[in-house]
Amino acid sequence: MKNFTIIKLSTCWSTDTLRADVEQLINQKSREGYEITTVSFGVNMWWMPTAFITICK
């Protein structure tokens, strides 16, 4: 049975900063043995760039 976890990252500054943070996080989690299931980008209710990353082990 797989355990799924959703990680949410947001930034007030720029989408480039968010993209770099997401890239760093998924590389770290991949090295730890997690499977990256999905990565999606959008905005939250305050129009801040937000990423949702689904991982499982």
ABEGO torsion letter per residue (X at the ends): XBBBBBBBBBBABBAAAAAAAAAAAAAAAAAAGBBBABBBBBBBAAGBBBBBBBBBX
